[in-house]
Amino acid sequence: MGQKRDLKLIVFSAVFLLFIAGCDGGEAPTGAPTTPFLGGTGGLEISFLEGSPPTEVTDGDTFDFQAVVKLKNNGEYDLQKDRVNVSLIGFSPADFGVIAADEKLLVGENPEDNPAPRQRDSEGNIIEPVETFVTFPSEITNFNFKGDLAGNTVFIFRADVCYKYETIAVSEVCVLENMIDVADGAICNPSEAKSIFSSGSPIKVDGFRQSVVGKDKVQFSFDIAHSGTGNIFVEEFDRSDCPKNPSERRKKEGKVNVTIKTGLPVVSAGVAALNCAGLKDSTAASVSTGAVTLVNGKRTVTCTQTLASSRSDFKRPVDINVIFNYLSSADKEVLVKHLVD
């Protein structure tokens, strides 16, 4: 009995000591996020509202219905509704009672509300996006198959959605007073891969690498990769434009606009401190911007940063923005059933 009592005492003492150690260890973690983005490959999720259009309708001007497109922003860009253009295609509007003068109402419609992004508050709580809708037809009578079919026929209702989107990515560069002979215990390493955080979007920025190419010069590179299933087009004039014309499509498809900002001081007047291959450089600040073409859904961007000869040791954020237009779609089959007289 004495041994059992001693064993219980030992176990109790151990648990009590762990409790005390936990109390002495300071405040427990709050769960607040330590990274800027949720990440992921989401953009607009596109679908049709259940029953709109119905799976089955009948011919002979006997079945009124609408098509309601449902949009959900699973990325992290704060998308505005006037930058979202939804078109309903795949069928002849005249077959479903839409006269020629009203066909324009099936093209380039905006959602009812801004498609708010997926978000995370300061304590790490995820705020899921709220769905928004586009209803077709919007200002005319409902769809209704007017003619008489020879037999049951399947029609396709496709929602084509073109929208402007943006990826924001953040990494850092390491700057030392002596970039060649790095001192022991230096605050950072100027020749290594760096962590990079990319916001949720069909376009992701990753693989940030830095190297030293001179006593006052560093080089860094990163990868831009398409992770979604839609089509990318270069964004111009702050509008959504996903061209269907073959020649225009060839000019704009697969391209994105990229802006890189290091915020490092200009070395001398009229000389760009930041030079990125294939992009335009600014002599007013360490900024480089321009359009790049993705090859097989990927592109590596390489930049060279000239540093002031007189400097201290520090780390500095690098901001990367990728802006593009994106085309995605959703299909719904509608069976038009022939009514026998």
Buried (B, 14 or more C-beta within 10 A) or exposed (E): EEEEEEEEEEEEEEEEEEEEEEEEEEEEEEEEBEEBBBBBBBBBBBBBBEEBBBEEBBBBEEBEBBBBBBBBBBBBBEBBBEBBBBBBBBBEBEBBBBEEEBBEBBEEBBBEEBBBBBBBEEEEEEEEBEBBBBBBBEEBEBBBBBEEBEEEBEBEBBBBBBBBBBBBBBBBBBBBEEBEEBEEEEEBEBBEEBEBBBBBBBBBBBBBBBEBEEEBBBBBBBBBBBBBEBBBBBBEEEEBBBBEEEEEBEEBBBBBBBBBBBEBEBBEEEEBBBBBEEBEBBEEBBBBBBBBEBEEEEBBBEBBBBBEEEBEBBEEEBBBBBBBBBBBBBEBEBEBBBEEE
